[in-house]
Amino acid sequence: MKIANEKAMPRDLNIENRKLILDYMKDGLPHSVTEISNTLNISRQTVKKKLDFFGKKNLIVSCGKGNSTDSGGKRPEIFAINPDIYFLCSFQIYNLVICTALFDFSGKCIDQCVIPHKESYTLEDYVAILVSGIRTLISRNNIPPESIYEFLVGNNGLVDTKEGIIKKTTTSPHWGENIPLKKILESQLTEIPNIQMENLIALVSAHVLTNSKMAASRIIVLYWGSGISMRMIEQGHFSFTDSPVCGEIENMVIDFSNYKGEHREEKAIFRHMISEEKISQLFSQLPKEHKENILMFQNNSEIKNDLRLAIFQAADSGNEQAIKLVEYMADVFFAVLMNMVVCFDPQYIVFNGLPRQYHKCFEQRIYLNFQDFLYFQDVKQQMKLIFQLEDLFEICLFGSHFLMQKHFLEHNTLYEDL
């Protein structure tokens, strides 16, 4: 929509254009007035006035002159979001490491502390490491505490994000349940005004939205470790979080011939059928020579001595016995995918976790199964399977920045007149 006269612009449209422009510039890159105008289909005059508006709030700064066009001419002035308007901190706990990271507002990781994680750490140890980590980063980068907008804590488990409570944590189950971590941190980090809690699947999902081509799509994000976690994203919004939908997927009965119905821990349940124990059982039935050929890949796997990852690597290298084991896992996983596709009709399914780097054989088998599925014979045209190849550590880091920046940009006061 071309806007020629801003004075005549309705207030809601005026605010909406401000939001569109600031959202477009959140990538931290320099942009010219003409580029923003052409991309958002907003008049150059309106774009310039909006940039002046954000400039007065110190949100947008001039970056000097950009390159001239191919035809020559005057070099345009370029603008970017002010990276020092606020700083953002994140903290994640994984099975192997604990990480505290400091970002400027544009997404640049300024500094981070990474220490080994020990299963013996108590909740008190965890809190002490967290508080020490953030204060160390603030101090050695000479950043005033009041310049920290948000501190986001990510944990692998079930998190009540509204109340800031860790209901359960799979990383350190000995901590117990219903841990009011947000209140604990607020009492110790009084200099940080905004502390939020999330689980790691939310950070993984947020990373997907950094791809602007996918931001307006319907996406299912999967994380496959010991079980399966899921997030549904609908046009940039998390439609489904930790809900019964996710639990029922993880606890789906796949093999009724091995199901007694006594409780959900039956071996016929999805997460048990692709568990380390189940794959080890199938692996043990192979002849000795075939097992030795697969185990050759174990030391090269991403996680040492992880049998499933060794099997994925061996399969992608053409080992026939490993291919059969991966096809078994893909067939079990397909039952889950089929239900997701029927229920949610996603445009993308994004994989993280176990199959993400060893996906060639796995992906081929999934697509083959979809070809035999009546409603999705042309699945490659209707839905894309995407494997996030980045390290989970990096994915969660930048997913946390995306969420914190999003929280900031949702404040209506940013778009109101001074």
Disulfide bonds with the S-S distance in Angstrom:
none
